Amino acid sequence: MPDSYFDPVAPAWSRGAGIVLLAAAAGLTAVLGYAAFDLAFGETGHRGFNSSSLIFGLILLALCGICWQAGFRLAFARPGRSGGLFSPPAWLAIGIGMLFVTALMAYAIVAARRPTGLDYWVIVTLGALGVWCIVLANRGRLR
């Protein structure tokens, strides 16, 4: 029985997905740039900044980086040496970033209130994804 997950995707579809990811990355970059400019020079920027906005900004920054790299590789048909979208250092950076955001979220939640079941679920899931990305980074180095 063939496994459709390992079948190659038509180049037109992968280029189209890459262009969509590059557009999303450009939009995320614009949002982050506007937020940073407003924080630095806006009248309400310093009053509106708190731990939640820091965590949201870090998540947007991670999404932005992922979209730029995956979009570039898909749109211009430039896979990595291993044939994947991300190189081992990129997987390592994504994993460390996820673990950092997880630690910040856990600290912000515990400092503000008693965590709920959903809080635990999000923290454990993000932490597990971060660890898995680090495992993927190390697996790529061992090959």
Disulfide bonds with the S-S distance in Angstrom:
none
